[in-house]
Amino acid sequence: MTDAAARLRATEPATWRDTASAWRSWASAAGRWAAELRSHAARLAAIWTGSAAAAVTTRLIRLIHRLTVFRLGCWAADQALSEFAADLARGRAMLAAAGESGVARQAILSLVARSDAATCERLNEQADTTTAEVGSTPPCTATPAEVQRWWQTLSPAQRREMLATRPGWVGAADGVPAGVRDLANRLTLEEAPGLDRLKERLDDGRWPRPYLMQLDTAQDGRAVVALGDPDRAGAVLTQVPGMTADLESFGKELARAERIAVRATELTPGASTSAILWLGYDAPDFVDEAANRSRAEAGAAGLRRFQDGLRATHLGEPAHQTLLGHSYGSLVVGEAAAERGLAADDVVFVGSPGVGVDSAAELHGAPAGRVWSSTSYTDVIQWAAVSPKSLVEDLIVGQAVPGGALTAFARPENDLFYGTNPSDPAFGARVFASRPDAGHDGYWNAGSESLDTLAAITTGQGDVIPR
């Protein structure tokens, strides 16, 4: 065993995660200091006026700005160290699997060495805390690629100024790197009440590290969280949840995406994986809302733009991008995949009420042979989302034939509310197995075949099931 291999085996990734946690703690402390200064400024403004008061207020504003820049640097250091810890963990797993292969060991050590060098560079960038004014921003009609080109024209000082003074704009901009959006949205999150569970997950130090890529607290709220940096991952999954998904249920939905990310790394440690929960649309809360595709159509436009943004900001070779839709979320994905030009290498549906078309061939944005589907035998969607035509036929059979009700309503339907069940062989997707007792939400259950298949699809393994 070489000295480098021995050092890697002896290195404990938890040490780097602990260091990342310390930087997060400093960011939190600075946030408290800034809040206290804002409180002082407000009290002074209420009781003190004049040139001296204006000078003090200006000084306080500058201090708050510096604390904000400091916090951004702390979070950036957290990002770098967390990703390095993840690379160390993957490297150790790959090294254990390589056995006596000297060539494989050398390749693994080279990967870790490059990660070490990149981490040092990222940390050194945080030594500069200067800021500089920024001119105009791209128009709202700019594509993610255009936003990315604009962002690249900014100096590091200008980027820091944008983050410190316009976090809302930066955090919502498809085409701005995921790590940058995370910094901006963490600032925005602090002003949002009632999101304690989301805040806890962002700060709990668990792997994969979460990146808050979008946050909107209006009405039921919208949020996009990536587990692992999608700009540096070789495989990126975007998962779209269905009916009743909102900020209140976000933790449950995020846990499902997390299981795929963790399982993908366990099965294929050589491929870095990021799993994203995309709640970037107003998911229906009630059945009558779910009986209308307008929310899916609106969500599809944002989803296509988000996927384009992932392509625009990715570093190095393009990632393998997978889109996964669950329940009503599968209709959102289906609407997005109906048009050509979707930035996705695989499209997956689970527990679907139909995806807006009757065949995989009509999903013009999905690569041929890369549409997947699974529906558990006990998934209620097959009875609850029956098409009006099939419902009428079942009612006729139920009334006209003795015992017809049992015959008509006791079997699952393939003619669903939004088209042919994508798990019906006639649809043309590649159907994979799920546990018969999985119901509507069990596709991500630990130890299940469906979870392994989802992880394999995410990492681009095209032969997980026979054609």
C-alpha positions, 0 to 999 in steps of 0.5 A: 500500500502506498503512503497516499493510500494509507493516509486516505484509509486513515483519514476520517471524513467526519473530521472535515464535517465537524470543521464545516459545522464550526463554520456554520456555527460562526455564520449563525453567531454573526447572524445574531450579531447582525440582528442585534445591530439592526435592533439597535439601529431601529431604536436609535432612529426612534429617539435620535435625529441629526447629523450625529445620528445619521453618522452612527446609523451609517456606521451600523449599516456598514457593520451589518453589511460586513457581517453579512459578507462574513456569513456568506464566507462562512457558508462558502467554507462549509460548502467546500469542506462538506463536499471534500468530506463527501469526496473523502468518503467516496474515495475510501469506499472506492479504495476498499472496493479496488482491492489489489488493483494498483491502477485503480488505486492510483486513479482513486488517489488522483481523484481525491488529490484533485478534490483536495486542491479544489477545496484549498482554492475554494477556501482561499477565495474566502480570504477576500471580503471586498465588494464592488457595485454591480450595474444592471441585471439580466432581464426576466426574459433571459435564458439560464444560459444568458444569466450564467454568462452574465454572472461570469462577467462579474468580479468576485467582489461584485458577486459578493455585493449581489449576494449581500444586497440582493439575495432574493434576486440571486437565490431565484435566478436559474443560471446562477450556480447552485452554491451561490443560490444556496448562500443567497437563500440562506440569508432569505430564509432567516426572515421567513417564520415557521420553517424550523424543520427546513432550517434544522435540516440545513444546519444539522450537518448530515450528509449529503449537504443540502443546498437551498436553491429556491425559496418562496414563502407566499401561500403554501410556499415553494422550495427547491433543495439539492442534496449534494452540489449538483454543479459538481455531481456526475449524476443529478436527480430532480424529483417532483412531488405531487398533491399536498406537497408544501413547505409543511410536508417538505421534510417528508418529501426531502427524505425520499430524495435523500434515500435515492442520493444515499443509495446511489452512492452506496451502489456506485461510489465512483459516481457523485450524485446530487438529488434535488427535491423540486417543489417549484410549483403550486401543488394541488391541495384538494382533489378538485384542484388535482382534477385540473392540469393547469398547475402542472402546465404552469409548473412544467415551464418552471421545471424546464427552465430549472433543468436548463439552469442545471446544464448551464451552471454545471462544471466539467462534463455534463451530468447525467440528469434524471427527472422523477415525478410522483403522483400529480408531480408525474403530470408536471414532468410529463407536461415538461417532457412533451416538448422537445429540448428538455434537459433530461437523460432519463424520465421516471414516473411512479404512482402516476395518475397519467402523464398527459399523453398516451404513449412514451413516443409522445414525450418528445423531450425524453430520449428514446428508451429512457422513459421508466415507470412503476406502479405498486399493485396496492397504489390507490392512484389506479382507482382514485384517478380513473378516467371519466370514460372508464368510470362510466363504463364501470358504472354500466357494468356494475349495474347491468351484470350481477356482481358487476360492481365487484368485477368493475371496481375491484381491478386497477385501471390503466385508463387514468385521468391524465392518460394511459397509465405509464406502467401499462405495457401499452404505454411503451415505458420501461416498467420496473418492479415495486413492492405489491404492498408499497401503496402510493408512497412506498417506492422509496422504502429502504431495502426495496427493489424500486429504491435500488432501481431509482438509484441505478437510473439516477446514475445512468445505468441503462440496463437495470431491467430488461427491455 
